[in-house]
Amino acid sequence: MEPLVDSWGREIRSVRVSVTDKCNFRCRYCMPAEGLEWLPREEVLSFEEIARLVRVLSEMGVDEVRLTGGEPLVRRDLPVLVSFLAEIPGVRDLSLTTNGVLLDRLAAPLVEAGLRRLNVSLDSLSHVRFAEITRRDALDRVLAGLEEAERYPELRPIKVNCVAVKGFTETEVPALVELARRKPYVVRFIEFMPLDADEAWREDDVLSGGEIRAIIEEHHGPLVELPAKASSTARRFRFADGVGEVGFVNPVSEPFCSSCDRIRLTADGQLRTCLFSRREWDLKTPLREGATDEELVDLLRFAVRHKELKHRINDPGFVRASRSMSQIGG
Ligand code: SAM
């Protein structure tokens, strides 16, 4: 089948699938303390519905699937969905992004079901600071989850993602860097984006990848850049002594929209062609009204033709996305 290409010539190879909008953390840069109004259960796509959409996408060349949320591990029986997706022949890369708090129990069944890659979010290695940013006292459980994941060589690389917030993350960098050097984890710093439900984001709150790199290089000397895939969101670096790898995802200071190959499916079956989309494409209704695969293909092609050229975070008239990060699926 013809590949899925947008109007700017970018081929779509990757889909991020949100399996729930619910989360058991309340990270300050993402969700308010009281949580958000969750989607009614009947609005959330079933595993069969998700698997069908992924299969149709895979036939158009989408070969990378990342499960996310909300917190994907709070969705009951998630390994069942993983096994459905792992069976789709075109899915080459099946990964999961999680806060890690339920991973100690779920790593084994997820690997068994066919999960091959893992991203764990972790913003601090201090119990007090971890609780401050996530509003949950759960650092030990996340670390236990990571330890458990490490036991499965199938799950590689293990990436640890830290959202970099000015005035908070600077002091966390040394311990996170040590983690990258001590453990088989690639630690990546991600710039804070205006996707927080509280709408508190200000440009001044962004701690850029460049600033973090300078903090690291002060202690470790120059980092050595490693080659990355053209569509990669991260710039990768190793330490001069060869021990450990860190990465920087710099959507604000170094936008990578021109090589974006991603689309997103929300938990309620809406297709988003950009994190910062103001518009969504309803796939749930046609899916539930009996659309054929051909009709879904046409819809997907039409939506992707309207994929945004770029996010406009740095433009004066920037208008926020129509939903916040946890509702979209980060
Ligand atoms: N709950 C899972 C987790 O913690 O990884 C998956 C969903 S979470 C929304 C996905 C990622 O988005 C996490 O790494 C989280 O830290 C990040 N994130 C949330 N809000 C963000 C923001 N405003 N800017 C940048 N990253 C953000």
Residues whose N, C-alpha, C, O or C-beta is under 5 A from the ligand:
A	BS01	SAM	Y29 C30 T68 G69 G70 E71 T97 T98 N99 S121 N161 V163 E191 F192 M193 L195 D196 M325 S326 G330
